Amino acid sequence: MRATGTRAAAGLIGAAVLLLTACGGGSDSQDGPVELRFSWWGNEQRAQATERAIAAFEAAHPGITVTGEYADFNAYFDRIATSVAANDAPDVITMGGAYPREYGDRGALLDLAEVSQYLDLGKLDEAATSNGRFDGVQYGVPTGVNSYGVVVNPAVFEAAGVSLPDDTTWTWADFERIAAQISAAAPEGTYGAEDPTSADALDLYSRQSNEGLYTPDGKLAISAATVTTWWEMTSRMRNAGATPPATLTVELGGQPAPEQTLMGRGLSGMRLDWSNRLAAMRTASGAPLVMMRAPSESAGRQPGMWLQASQLYTISSRTEHPEEAAQLVDFLVNDPAAGREILTDRGIPANPEVRDAISGAFNENQKVEAEFIDRISEQVGPPLVVGPVGSTDTRSILERIGSDVLFDRATPADAAARFVDEVTAAIS
Amino acid sequence: MTEPDRSAPPGGALSLASPPTAPAPAAEAPPAARRRRGRRSQRAVRDGRVAYLFLAPWIVGMVVVTIWPIAASLYLSFTDYSLLRAPRWVGLDNFAEMLGDERLVSALGVTFTYVVVSVPLQLALALALAMLLDRGVRGLPFYRSVYYLPSLLAGSVSIAILWRQMFGTDGLFNDFLALFGVQGIGWVSHPDFALGTLVVLNVWTFGAPMVIFLAGLRQIPVMYYEAATVDGAGRWARFRHITIPLLTPIIFFNLVLQTIGAFQTFTQAFVVSGGTGGPSDATLFYTLYLYERGFGSFDMGYASALAWLLLVIVAALTGLNFLLAKRWVFYGD
């Protein structure tokens, strides 16, 4: 017994010593290199460019190392939700749309005013910067500026013997007609257009009739009648073969990367998408894709298109290194060295100085995108109303009810009523 | 602890390492051991402590990763908890919300359909193959391993991705149909067929119950069959009146296990539907809906309530299974 007691004491002391050393080790590392985690969504191409930008940052800031984490768009926000809930959020988190409000209002994001001495927002485009500001609190920093429009493949038009539309005058009826013409003349497996239904498309379409998805005070703005007209159009297009059959559309919905879209594979004539994805789709398809204004921009009550922050860099409120995280974000948006790597992949840089510094490095793909943004910047409608808390559910609600329309399980009118009900419930 | 252990030589609990020398009960222990009874009880206490010390990793694991989360989820099921803010007590609101939740109804529908269709199919296939292998196939260990392999793999993400490709528009399955001039569709993307592909995936994992059936078949004495054959029983009669009755405990075991497993299906449905339960909620498994509410809509309180409802459903069905078992399971006594 005696011997055991002594041994136990020795063991306890040993354990205590180990613990103490461990604590010592912990406090030492405060002075060592700071490790940051930075997350984004996107494809391999974006990851490579971002890793190069990170390397440039690390070279400029010895003592800070950055680990990149990325996933494709569909999986990304699931992952962020779980890691934030587990108190294991990355230090710098890429977000978009209403997500900063969703997380910021719940206390997960840092108010960037707290780190303003490390992060200069003064040179960034004000409209884009305002997309990261919610009720006066700046949670996000715009990565760049983009716009939702129509990506067009002239090669598919030419092969089908259809002439390109004039995007200053065309309407949704033209869009529908042209898509059907292309599908009819194109080889099997090539479609005039991809199914255009998305939350952004509905936003754009309803803004043309002065609605939009949400009101500034966080209510639903779009009417069931507008959603009905939209789904009547997409159903006609699907029935006419202008867009792919329902199963293919659903399948494509699960593959968001630009190179997996029909447009990225050279198999469709038109696709509604974001301008910052144009370069990736041009690279993937090898075709001289161009960007056009959405249909009916001049025919509606107001233009539906808008310029916005394509993505927003945010900082976790639980980061142990807010200053270093702010330095990283500052580098990404304000330093031409980062701009030269990322180019227009996250939108046209919101800092004009960066944009001018890197425009010489633009290749054909980025030039086309930059020219498009330049061209439309005078013609877009009012700034977008970003959705309230709960509005990040809209995408999945639309996908679910939209597939009922695709498979004729619900009439456009019934589906529209359900959509309005469910989104209203989600945001209230 | 059993008697022989207590009379084991000094070294106490560690005697597990050395085989017990004398399996004699305490009554037959040598007198010397009996004289040390007082000290022995002291040692028994110490042995108990040592036992708990060895059990500690398991107990800590059990409390930290099982009991604590279960208790926490019970508490959370009575709260409004958005993951990022502190939970707020709402009483029975979450359970009241379930009553009017249409998606919960469709999730229950999908899950029950899946269980009712895939479990019997899987068990039937498992039993059929077990009987085939039991007839003395050459290279039995090889076949047994090959058929068991899917059970090890099927829960994995890679198999689910493979499945999605196989039953996609340009998938292997449609290539196969094309041989017969049939033009297939994207099976996993069609609301009428998506669940079917997952049923096929589950049936494909017949290996685990098959191995258990095989062991059960080996337990049936050959003389029963011989006697029945002498009495003129045909192949069907022998199956119906010997194999099935003697196998009922095994069938019951597999049924309970596979039913519970099927209720908990998540990975396959999550991957095949891209995390949405789509198209049109056709693959919205209960667990997937629970996940979506918890991590998609940040309704962790409601998701916890859903988890408890699932527990009650599975427990009730398992209880029912045991109750019914009295009528058909034959334990040979």
Interface residues (C-beta under 8 A of the other chain):
Chain A: N74 A75 D78 A81 T82 V84 A85 E102 Y103 R106 G107 A108 P245 A246 T247 L248 T249 V250 E251 G253 G254 G390 D393 S396 E399 R400 S403 D404 L406 F407 R409 A426
Chain B: S82 L83 L84 R85 R164 G168 T169 I185 G186 W187 V188 S189 H190 P191 S273 G274 G275 T276 G278 P279 S280 D281 E292 F295 G296 S297 F298 M300
